[in-house]
Amino acid sequence: MEEQRNSCPTGRATGRAAGRDAERVAEAAECAAGLHEAPGGEWSALAHDLMTQTRRLRMYGKGTMRRWDGRGRVGVLHVLHHSDAALTAGELARACHVTSARMAQTLNQLEADGLVTRTPSEADRRRTIVRMTDAGDAELRSYFDGVTRFTAGLLRQLGEKDSRELVRILGKLADVLHDASEGEVPAAAGAEPGASEGGDAHEAC
């Protein structure tokens, strides 16, 4: 096991290399199998397979999906679109999980493009309220229309049967994860009571 640990590339290095060389994906899978051997039989093997395929999705989808990255400008417009109340720059920064400086830079760009406006609050002149313009709303709708068309193209290549099955399974997995967050998922068959308590989860590279 020690030889396997020393010979396996780190997750970060593997992620970078696999984008240039598809053979590194197989190497990453072998590494994961060597480092994460654990009791559990078939379920453990399926878990390793799932992590490997998820890693491949990130590796191969990173470049393809870059144009549809929803962070930054689109993220701000999305938060504004779904907010029932007026928001300040600070509140937007917290909602988008970015620094105040980063949010100020993004808002400067959005305002310059006519997608948002910033006006002093009538209730408190020290607060600046950010609002999305009609142009910003149109920009957001155009973005999601593009994402929908792109995703539809991927599903078309996958085929209707597999696409519907994928959506069904993802929905069921979301339900399982929701139950897990509520502490309602029973222990896996064959698992020892308390085996997962206090243990570190396997992190995907």
Number of C-alpha atoms within 10 A of each C-alpha: 9 8 8 14 13 9 10 16 16 13 16 10 10 18 20 12 16 19 18 11 10 13 11 17 21 13 15 22 18 15 18 21 17 16 14 12 13 10 12 15 11 9 13 15 15 12 11 19 15 12 17 20 13 13 20 20 11 15 21 16 12 13 11 11 14 9 10 14 13 16 12 16 17 19 16 23 25 19 15 21 14 8 10 8 8 12 19 17 19 18 15 22 19 12 14 16 12 13 12 15 12 13 22 15 11 17 23 15 14 20 17 11 11 14 21 22 17 16 12 13 15 10 7 9 10 9 16 18 19 21 20 20 16 12 13 24 17 11 15 20 13 12 14 14 12 14 17 12 11 14 12 13 12 12 16 12 10 13 11 11 9 13 16 13 11 14 11 12 12 12 12 12 12 12 12 14 14 13 13 12 10 9 9 11 12 8 12 10 9 10 11 11 9 9 9 11 7 7 8 7 7 10 7 11 16
